[in-house]
């Protein structure tokens, strides 16, 4: 096993810096998937999804996180 947490048979090196943010990030993922029309798999396995689907989801989440950070830095909520 190489760094990260063991999730079933999968290894993940994506460790949250703030573990308490897990619920908020999950909610953001759900909202992004709904807006993009991508169904989140119940078992968490994305192997049957295209790179386009997973990439668009990840890109959208990143874009939203940047927008949230910019708003917080500028003093807006």
C-alpha positions in Angstrom: 0.0 0.0 0.0 1.4 3.4 -1.0 0.4 6.5 1.1 -3.2 7.5 1.6 -6.1 5.7 3.0 -7.3 2.2 2.0 -10.8 2.4 0.7 -11.9 -1.2 0.1 -9.6 -2.5 -2.7 -8.6 1.1 -3.7 -5.9 3.3 -2.4 -6.4 7.0 -2.3 -3.7 9.7 -1.9 -6.3 12.4 -1.7 -6.2 13.2 2.0 -8.2 16.3 3.1 -6.1 18.9 4.9 -9.3 19.7 7.0 -11.1 16.4 7.5 -14.1 18.2 8.9 -14.8 19.5 5.3 -15.8 16.0 4.1 -19.6 16.7 4.3 -19.3 20.1 2.6 -17.2 18.6 -0.2 -19.7 15.7 -0.6 -22.6 18.2 -0.9 -20.6 20.2 -3.5 -20.0 17.0 -5.5 -23.7 16.2 -5.4 -24.7 19.7 -6.5 -22.1 19.6 -9.3 -23.2 16.2 -10.6 -26.9 17.4 -10.7 -26.0 20.5 -12.6 -23.9 18.5 -15.1 -26.3 15.6 -15.4 -23.8 13.0 -14.1 -25.1 10.3 -11.7 -22.8 9.7 -8.8 -22.4 5.9 -8.3 -23.8 4.6 -5.0 -20.7 2.4 -4.4 -18.2 5.2 -5.2 -16.7 3.3 -8.1 -16.2 5.6 -11.1 -14.6 2.9 -13.4 -17.6 2.7 -15.6 -17.6 6.4 -16.3 -15.9 8.2 -19.2 -13.0 10.5 -18.6 -15.1 13.3 -20.0 -17.8 12.7 -17.2 -15.4 12.4 -14.3 -13.2 15.2 -15.7 -16.1 17.6 -16.1 -17.2 16.8 -12.6 -13.8 17.4 -11.1 -13.3 20.6 -13.2 -16.6 22.0 -12.1 -15.9 21.3 -8.4 -12.5 23.0 -8.7 -14.1 26.0 -10.4 -16.7 26.3 -7.6 -14.1 25.9 -4.9 -12.1 28.8 -6.5 -15.2 30.9 -6.7 -15.9 30.3 -3.0 -12.4 31.1 -2.0 -12.4 34.3 -4.1 -15.6 35.4 -2.5 -14.2 34.8 1.0 -11.0 36.6 0.2 -12.9 39.6 -1.1 -15.1 39.7 2.0 -18.4 38.6 0.4 -20.4 35.6 1.4 
